[in-house]
Amino acid sequence: MGSWILDIGIKPSRVRHPRLDRGSLLSAYKYAALSDPRARAGMTMCLGVMLFILLFSALSCLAQESPQDPIKKTEDYLNSLTTIQSDFLQISPEGKESTGKFYLSRPGKIRWQYEPPVPVLIIVANGLVSYYDAELDQVSHVPSSSNLAAFLARDRIALSGDIKVLSAKEEFGLITIVITQSRKPEEGNLTLIFSSDPMQLKKMVVTDASGKETQVSFSNPIFGVPLEDSLFIMPNPRLHERPRSRN
């Protein structure tokens, strides 16, 4: 206590006060603070400095412990990906399960390869999402810009602009982002679920215009391995032709 008093240039008054213990340095200091205007000013200044230090320390701790914005964290993660090869389990709105392989090669290419008995192959390439039904031997195409799931293959992924974030949260070791198309939100939304440490895509939930959900869970992922270009070409070249424009 004595050294702290000296630091602010104030010494306890030697004036005795009948209500204070004359043998106590602390009591003498209290009396000095009560009777000397300089002491009161020093105490006020000292308390102010101490409060500032405590506040600054608390704010610094909060800044260090504050988690990164989940939207920015998700963008950084998705843009860091080059290739993914993963197993997937899909559960339809009716509860039917199907399995297959998922391939991503950024920028621009995705392959959803379903295992039998599901006769479906979906390929994203050359700006198109191509859906092939082997049972019917038919293929259909839509622009990849109109498909939410295809945005994972974009050259630069941004959760803004034509993509609108409906919600974003990080809790219990998971990051959950719900997105939709800014201009066509009525067509449904896509939920992306990641583990946060380490950051990794775990699940997708596709909600269509009627509110029905299709869930896709990923397992055994392999990242950054070279993928053959042939994976992103329909088996029959005829099926990979662009749709002809109608006059």
C-alpha positions in Angstrom: 0.0 0.0 0.0 2.8 2.4 0.8 4.5 2.1 -2.5 1.2 2.6 -4.3 0.7 5.8 -2.4 4.1 7.1 -3.3 3.5 6.3 -7.0 0.7 8.9 -7.2 2.6 11.5 -5.2 0.4 11.5 -2.1 1.4 10.8 1.5 -1.0 10.1 4.4 -1.7 13.1 6.5 -0.2 13.2 10.0 -3.3 15.0 11.3 -4.9 12.8 13.9 -8.6 12.1 13.7 -10.5 10.8 16.7 -12.6 8.4 14.6 -9.6 6.7 13.0 -7.2 4.2 14.3 -4.1 6.2 14.8 -1.9 3.2 14.5 -3.1 2.1 11.1 -1.4 3.3 7.9 -4.6 2.5 6.0 -6.7 4.6 8.4 -4.3 7.5 8.0 -4.5 7.2 4.3 -8.3 7.2 4.4 -8.2 10.4 6.5 -5.8 12.0 4.1 -8.2 11.3 1.3 -11.0 12.8 3.2 -9.2 16.0 4.3 -6.8 16.8 1.4 -8.2 18.0 -1.9 -5.1 16.8 -3.7 -5.6 13.3 -2.2 -9.2 13.2 -3.5 -8.0 14.3 -6.9 -5.3 11.7 -6.9 -7.7 9.0 -5.9 -10.1 10.0 -8.6 -7.4 9.9 -11.2 -6.0 6.6 -10.0 -9.5 5.0 -10.0 -10.1 6.3 -13.5 -6.9 4.8 -14.8 -7.6 1.5 -13.1 -11.1 1.3 -14.6 -9.8 2.1 -18.0 -7.2 -0.7 -17.7 -9.8 -3.2 -16.6 -12.2 -2.2 -19.4 -9.5 -2.4 -22.0 -8.4 -5.8 -20.8 -12.0 -7.1 -20.8 -12.5 -5.8 -24.4 -9.3 -7.4 -25.5 -10.3 -10.7 -24.1 -13.7 -10.5 -25.8 -12.0 -9.6 -29.1 -9.7 -12.6 -28.9 -12.5 -15.0 -28.0 -15.0 -13.7 -30.5 -15.6 -16.3 -33.2 -15.1 -15.5 -36.9 -18.3 -14.5 -38.7 -19.7 -17.9 -39.9 -20.6 -16.4 -43.4 -17.0 -15.3 -43.9 -15.7 -18.5 -42.5 -17.8 -20.5 -44.9 -16.8 -18.4 -47.9 -13.1 -18.8 -47.1 -13.5 -22.6 -46.7 -15.5 -23.2 -49.9 -13.1 -21.0 -51.9 -10.1 -23.0 -50.5 -11.5 -26.3 -52.0 -10.0 -27.6 -55.2 -11.4 -31.2 -55.4 -13.6 -33.4 -53.3 -14.4 -37.1 -53.7 -16.9 -38.4 -51.1 -19.5 -41.0 -50.4 -23.0 -39.7 -49.9 -26.3 -40.9 -48.4 -29.4 -39.3 -49.6 -32.8 -39.4 -47.9 -35.8 -38.3 -50.0 -38.8 -36.5 -48.6 -40.6 -39.8 -48.5 -37.8 -41.3 -46.4 -36.2 -43.5 -49.1 -32.5 -43.9 -49.0 -30.0 -43.9 -51.8 -26.2 -43.9 -51.9 -23.5 -42.9 -54.3 -20.3 -40.9 -55.0 -20.0 -37.1 -55.1 -17.2 -35.4 -57.0 -16.3 -31.7 -57.0 -13.7 -30.1 -59.2 -13.5 -26.4 -58.9 -14.1 -24.4 -60.8 -17.2 -25.5 -62.7 -17.6 -29.3 -62.3 -19.7 -31.6 -60.1 -20.7 -35.2 -60.5 -23.5 -37.0 -58.5 -23.2 -40.7 -59.3 -26.0 -42.8 -57.7 -25.5 -46.5 -57.0 -28.0 -49.1 -58.4 -30.9 -49.5 -58.3 -31.2 -45.7 -58.8 -30.5 -45.1 -62.5 -29.5 -41.4 -62.2 -26.4 -39.5 -63.0 -26.1 -35.7 -62.5 -23.3 -33.7 -63.9 -22.5 -30.0 -63.7 -20.1 -28.8 -66.4 -19.9 -26.2 -69.1 -22.5 -24.0 -67.4 -25.1 -26.7 -67.4 -26.7 -29.1 -64.9 -27.3 -32.4 -66.9 -29.7 -35.0 -65.4 -29.5 -38.4 -67.0 -32.0 -41.1 -66.3 -30.5 -44.4 -67.6 -33.7 -46.3 -67.3 -35.5 -44.0 -69.7 -32.3 -43.2 -71.6 -33.2 -39.5 -71.4 -31.3 -36.4 -70.4 -32.4 -33.0 -69.4 -30.4 -29.8 -69.0 -30.9 -26.6 -67.0 -28.4 -23.7 -66.6 -26.2 -24.2 -63.6 -26.9 -20.6 -62.6 -30.5 -21.6 -61.8 -29.4 -24.5 -59.5 -28.5 -23.7 -55.9 -26.4 -26.8 -55.4 -24.3 -26.0 -58.5 -23.0 -22.8 -56.8 -20.4 -24.9 -55.0 -18.6 -25.2 -58.3 -18.3 -21.5 -58.9 -14.9 -20.0 -59.6 -15.4 -17.5 -56.8 -18.0 -18.4 -54.1 -19.7 -15.4 -52.4 -22.7 -15.7 -50.1 -24.1 -12.4 -51.5 -25.3 -10.9 -54.8 -27.5 -13.6 -56.5 -27.2 -15.7 -53.3 -29.1 -14.6 -50.3 -28.3 -15.8 -46.8 -31.5 -16.6 -44.8 -29.7 -17.6 -41.6 -26.2 -18.3 -40.4 -25.1 -19.6 -37.0 -22.3 -21.5 -35.3 -23.0 -23.6 -32.3 -22.3 -27.0 -30.8 -19.3 -27.4 -33.1 -21.4 -26.9 -36.3 -21.8 -24.1 -38.8 -25.2 -24.0 -40.4 -25.9 -21.7 -43.4 -29.3 -21.4 -45.2 -29.2 -19.8 -48.6 -31.6 -19.1 -51.4 -31.6 -17.4 -54.8 -32.0 -13.7 -54.4 -34.3 -13.3 -57.4 -36.3 -16.5 -57.0 -36.6 -17.3 -53.3 -39.9 -19.0 -53.9 -38.1 -21.9 -55.6 -36.7 -23.2 -52.3 -33.5 -23.0 -50.3 -30.3 -24.9 -49.6 -28.9 -25.6 -46.1 -25.2 -26.3 -45.8 -23.9 -27.9 -42.5 -20.2 -27.9 -41.7 -18.2 -29.1 -38.8 -16.4 -26.1 -37.4 -13.1 -27.6 -36.2 -11.9 -28.7 -38.6 -14.1 -27.0 -41.1 -15.6 -29.6 -43.4 -18.9 -30.0 -45.3 -21.0 -32.6 -43.6 -24.5 -32.3 -44.9 -26.8 -30.5 -47.3 -30.6 -30.1 -47.1 -32.4 -29.2 -50.3 -35.9 -27.7 -49.7 -38.0 -27.4 -52.8 -40.8 -24.9 -53.6 -43.4 -27.0 -51.8 -41.3 -27.2 -48.6 -40.2 -30.9 -49.1 -36.7 -31.7 -47.9 -34.1 -33.9 -49.4 -31.1 -34.6 -47.1 -27.6 -35.5 -48.3 -24.9 -36.6 -45.8 -21.3 -36.9 -46.8 -18.8 -39.4 -45.5 -15.2 -40.6 -46.2 -14.2 -37.4 -48.0 -10.9 -37.1 -49.8 -9.7 -33.6 -50.6 -7.3 -32.2 -53.2 -6.8 -35.3 -55.3 -6.7 -35.0 -59.1 -9.9 -36.0 -60.8 -10.2 -37.2 -64.4 -12.0 -34.9 -66.8 -14.0 -37.9 -68.0 -15.9 -38.0 -64.7 -17.7 -34.8 -65.8 -18.7 -36.0 -69.3 -21.9 -38.0 -70.0 -21.2 -41.6 -71.1 -23.0 -41.0 -74.4 -21.6 -37.8 -76.1 -25.0 -37.2 -77.6 -26.4 -36.7 -74.1 -23.8 -34.1 -73.3 -24.8 -31.8 -76.2 -26.2 -28.4 -75.3 -29.9 -28.1 -75.9 -30.8 -26.5 -79.1 -32.4 -23.1 -79.0 -36.0 -22.9 -80.0 -37.1 -20.3 -82.5 
